[in-house]
């Protein structure tokens, strides 16, 4: 299995986390975490709930800063940025949140137009053309005047994808983009991610649990457990892996190295603590 930190050609790596440790209180979310995300590819980041996948996205966008280690987007060290410099970096990163996070009092058109109006000085006629083009890309130009409450969950997420692409970012981050979608919407979303990445020549990072869908869109993938990358490679390489932890996750086995129970003290201690 390839080493997740083995890539040495800087031009071939769009995002790199080097030796990152991040703690929440006394609990380490990531420990000596290293990952190189290839340029121009779709990378799937997988792992059980609570393993630190979304934390990786927050480190890339500078929402969180590591206690140790460094985070790079291109040649920029994200963890050193503040204020205007950090905002400038974020303009080149599109983010699709799990719930879409559309503004409910704005139409689909105005939701997609918002980043263009806030961050550019483009004239309104050009903004209109760009917004309709982005909505056409996700198949929802006909819903431009509708409000998020009038759309299904899957359609809302596609509008959010159009908004994330509004400023033509070089990097797209997707946080569980398939959660709660029906099979048709899921299939459309998988195809969209792949086609957008190819058409625009961008780098995409997809946080997902949908093991069966990963081979349909990902060029590269990794599995995180216990705050570390335990395996990385192509989808085929992970499916063929004989590592117990990889087999457990890829096959959805209930028993294996990844426990079902979150770490806890003996139950007798908890009962004593609550006076039972």
Residue pairs with C-beta under 8 A, 6 or more apart in sequence:
1 231
1 232
1 233
1 237
1 238
1 241
1 243
1 246
2 232
2 233
2 237
3 232
4 34
4 35
4 36
4 222
4 229
4 232
5 18
5 34
5 35
5 36
6 36
7 13
7 16
7 36
7 38
10 75
11 39
12 38
12 39
13 36
13 37
13 38
13 39
14 37
14 38
14 39
14 40
14 73
14 74
14 170
14 171
14 203
15 35
15 36
15 37
15 60
15 71
15 72
15 73
15 171
15 203
15 205
16 35
16 36
16 37
16 71
16 72
17 33
17 34
17 35
17 56
17 59
17 60
17 69
17 70
17 71
17 72
18 34
18 69
18 70
18 71
18 72
19 32
19 33
19 34
19 68
19 69
19 70
20 30
20 32
20 33
20 34
20 59
20 66
20 68
20 69
20 70
20 71
21 28
21 30
21 31
21 32
21 33
21 66
21 67
21 68
21 69
22 28
22 29
22 30
22 33
22 52
22 55
22 59
22 64
22 66
22 67
23 29
23 67
28 227
29 52
29 55
29 227
30 52
30 55
30 56
30 66
30 227
30 228
31 226
31 227
31 228
32 69
32 228
33 52
33 56
33 69
33 224
33 227
33 228
33 229
34 69
34 229
35 56
35 222
35 229
35 232
37 43
37 203
37 205
37 220
38 203
38 219
38 220
39 203
40 197
40 201
40 202
40 203
41 197
41 203
41 204
41 219
41 220
42 193
42 194
42 197
42 204
42 206
42 217
42 218
42 219
42 220
43 203
43 204
43 205
43 206
43 218
43 219
43 220
43 221
43 222
44 206
44 208
44 214
44 217
44 218
44 220
44 221
44 222
44 235
45 53
45 56
45 205
45 206
45 207
45 208
45 221
45 222
45 224
46 53
46 207
46 208
46 209
46 211
46 214
46 221
46 222
46 223
46 224
46 249
47 53
47 223
47 224
47 225
47 249
48 225
48 249
48 258
49 209
50 262
51 224
51 225
51 226
51 227
52 224
52 227
53 207
53 224
54 175
54 207
55 64
56 205
56 207
56 224
57 95
57 173
57 175
57 205
57 207
58 64
59 65
59 66
59 71
59 78
59 79
60 71
60 73
60 78
60 93
60 171
60 173
60 205
61 78
61 90
61 93
61 95
61 173
62 71
62 78
62 79
62 81
62 86
62 89
62 90
65 79
66 79
70 77
70 79
71 77
71 78
71 79
72 78
73 89
73 92
73 93
73 171
74 170
76 89
78 86
78 89
81 89
91 119
91 167
91 169
92 167
92 169
92 170
92 171
93 169
93 170
93 171
93 172
93 173
94 164
94 165
94 166
94 167
94 169
94 171
94 172
94 173
95 164
95 172
95 173
95 175
96 157
96 160
96 161
96 164
96 172
96 173
96 174
96 175
96 177
97 160
97 175
98 175
98 176
98 177
98 179
100 148
100 153
100 156
100 157
100 159
100 160
101 160
102 108
102 111
102 148
102 156
102 159
102 160
102 163
103 110
103 111
103 114
103 148
104 147
104 148
104 149
105 147
106 114
106 147
107 144
107 145
107 146
107 147
108 135
108 140
108 143
108 144
108 145
108 146
108 147
108 148
108 151
108 159
109 131
109 132
109 135
109 144
109 145
111 148
111 159
111 160
111 163
112 131
112 134
112 135
112 159
112 162
112 163
112 166
113 127
113 128
113 131
113 166
114 163
114 166
115 163
115 166
115 167
116 122
116 127
116 130
116 131
116 166
116 167
117 127
119 167
120 127
120 167
122 130
130 166
131 144
131 162
131 166
132 141
132 144
134 162
134 163
134 165
134 166
135 141
135 143
135 144
135 159
135 162
137 162
137 165
137 192
137 196
138 158
138 159
138 161
138 162
138 192
139 158
139 188
140 155
140 158
140 159
140 162
143 150
143 151
143 155
143 159
148 156
148 159
151 159
152 185
153 180
153 181
153 185
154 181
154 182
154 185
154 186
154 188
154 189
155 185
157 177
157 181
157 185
157 189
158 188
158 189
158 192
161 177
161 192
161 196
164 172
165 172
165 196
165 200
168 200
169 202
170 202
170 203
171 202
171 203
171 204
171 205
172 193
172 196
172 197
172 202
172 203
172 204
172 205
173 204
173 205
173 207
174 193
174 204
174 205
174 206
174 207
174 208
175 207
176 207
176 208
176 209
177 189
177 193
177 206
177 208
178 186
178 189
178 190
178 208
178 210
178 213
179 209
181 189
186 210
186 213
190 213
190 216
190 217
191 217
193 204
193 206
193 217
194 216
194 217
196 202
196 204
197 203
197 204
206 217
206 218
208 214
211 249
211 250
211 252
214 221
214 235
215 235
215 236
215 239
218 235
219 234
220 232
220 233
220 234
221 232
221 233
221 234
221 235
221 238
222 229
222 231
222 232
222 233
223 229
223 230
223 231
223 232
223 238
223 245
223 246
223 249
224 230
225 245
225 249
225 257
225 258
230 243
230 245
230 246
231 238
231 241
231 243
231 245
231 246
232 238
233 241
238 246
238 250
239 250
241 247
241 250
244 256
244 257
245 256
245 257
245 258
247 253
247 256
248 255
248 256
248 257
248 258
249 258
254 260
264 270
